[in-house]
Amino acid sequence: MKPNFLQTSLALALLAAVPARADQVIPDDLIVQGSICAGTDCVNNESFGFDTVRLKANDTRIKFEDTSVSAGFPSNDWQLTANDTDSGGGGGNYFAIDDITGAKTPLKIMAGAPSNSLHINASGLVGLGTAAPILNLHIKTGTSPAIRLEQDANSGFSPYTWDLGGNDAGFFIRDLTGGSNLPLRIRPGAPTSSIDIAADGKVGIGNTSPAASLHISGNQGSSRLRVEDANATTAPRTLLTLVNNGGVTASYSVAPGVAWETRADAGSWTIAQAGAPGSGQFRLDDSGNLAISGTLSQGSSRTLKTDIRSVDRNALLDKVLALPLYAWRYKSAPVHERHLGPMAEDFHELFGTGSDPRRLAPSDVAGVALGALQALAGKVAEKDTQINAIKRRIEAIEARLAGSL
């Protein structure tokens, strides 16, 4: 064997033993009828299983680098990323879509995320936690599925967070920042249209077609409105206020075509039957004058009374005769409006009726008048008896005188 041939063969063998590192450029279509492994950790005789393309390294990435330079053409670069690089240690395990140009990661899936964390079916319905979404967005979890609405300070507004959720106790809106209060709750089993807001803003409670700003309806015999203040301190409080630029009317319909109204205006408060002529059956004005179109009846049945005693009519008459009477007018009344009668304080001092010495009950005044009238009638009867006796005596005397003539 010639020395030159031996030297050449040895040189070729040494070159074959050194791995080739040069880039390969294939200026044509490349078809691989098998599997492909790319990455620094691929080995000879790689076991692909069912993998068609495999990336194998400690920093696997697929980058989409757009080389467009013409104006108006999209040019963002994107990247599919699996896990942080291990150069610094302690990186995250995830799969992400990175906007390389914008330095953002719009989608990241952390390792350990449960199955069906995000599922989009053939109809475009999205499931979170379910592989069988029923609606456009279907959230499923073992307890209290919810949506959080969180405002941060990045736009210059105060951070605030609200939650919308539901569970076996009901649907709720939670004011997380405001103390985790639940300003709105809907309990399971609430009927249809428990709250129904019409297109014109009218609110129905149990009503699908509210005819007023607030319309409460029901057919169970329990429809009612209750305003309650549970403060432990006993004190008068305004629990209902009706405000209008003019008179205010409240209507009470008891049957078709039959209704009563209460009306308040600048000078009076009236109770009237709707549609009835006149100014109403009951009218109280701002001076305290009360006018009714019918009869005033006070409770006076024996069944309503106790501690019943007889009255000394003659003593009653003496007190009536001692009762001062005055002509007067109320301080709130006009000058021409005058009245005649006793002062309540004098009446109360003499007769001791009622509980307030500043007021008189019509039944007390009538009772005193009746008692005094009965006493007067007794005195008149007594006088009549005396007069009749005198008349008889006079008649007898006249008869004797006539017989002696």
Secondary structure, 3 states (H helix, E strand, C coil): CCHHHHHHHHHHHHHHHCCCCCCCCCCCCCCCCCCEEECCCCCCCCCCCCCCEEECCCCCEEEECCCCCCCCCCCCCEEEEECCCCCCCCCCCEEEEEECCCCEEEEEEECCCCCCCCEECCCCCEEECCCCCCCCEEECCCCCCEEEEEECCCCCCCCEEEEEEEECCEEEEEECCCCCEEEEEECCCCCCCCCEECCCCCEEECCCCCCCCEEECCCCCCCCCCCCCCCCCCCCCCCCCCCCCCCEEEEEEEECCEEEEEEECCCEEEEEECCCCCCCCEEEECCCCEEECCCCCCCCCHHHCCCCCCCCHHHHHHHHHHCCCEEECCCCCCCCCCEEECCHHHHHHHHCCCCCCCCCCHHHHHHHHHHHHHHHHHHHHHHHHHHHHHHHHHHHHHHHHHHHC
